[in-house]
Amino acid sequence: MTNPTDTLTIGGVEFSSRLFAGTGKYPSHAIAREALKESGTEIVTVAVRRVDLSETGSESVMGVLREGGYKILPNTAGCYTAKDAVRTARLARELLDTPLIKLEVIGDEKTLFPDVPGTIEAATELAKEGFVVLPYITDDPVACRRLEDAGCAAVMPLAAPIGSGLGVRNPTNIEIIVKHAGVPVVVDAGVGTASDAAFAMELGVDAILMNTAIAGAQDPVRMARAMKNAVQAGRDAFLSGRIPRKLFATASSPLEGIIGSDL
């Protein structure tokens, strides 16, 4: 279960769940509907260039989202220039009546790594226009700081390449980003299974956005439930404060006062 007192606020909107979900790659709309419900997510991202936003029937992506009452986070997936991403964001705001935008400016077609200068350029323009910008970016603390300075409502460093399932490849950078960020940090891309999600949350990130890890699983509904529990467990572990790492053993029970002990 999510903790109703441990909420996340982005762009003035409060969320109880720290798991953001995508809508692509599901075997069917019926499975997507059940998996999203089981995940406990409250915000779902939709690719503006790949989904018919005007189609709201029960067997459409938008129909599933409207039915579930999810907050829709349109994204600019498929954009390779800042100009194209800005244009797509404006279209999303017009069609969906929301200032929220997940900004993606892709720099490489094979790896789908973001174009850092292009992302900063687009984010700067969109923030000036009043968008609530959540940019997909490399796990680069400097790039994340530049995006925060540009007015982004959150930063979304990748854990690993999109759809790779490799988990967090550079935990040190993620920890640095978390430590210095003045806005929420949402890990985006690369999570493969529940342990990856828990580990990312234990680093102190505020949320995780995932799609392929759930939609591409052999049982997406069961994986959605696993991810929900992992995100919550990781968050609880982070807030609890783990014990320090040590090179040598430390007795679990005190040795002083034990009858017959010469220690």
Summary of the structure (lengths in Angstrom):
residues: 263
radius of gyration: 20.1
end to end distance: 45.4
largest distance: 78.7
contacts: 877
relative contact order: 0.14
helix: 38%
strand: 16%
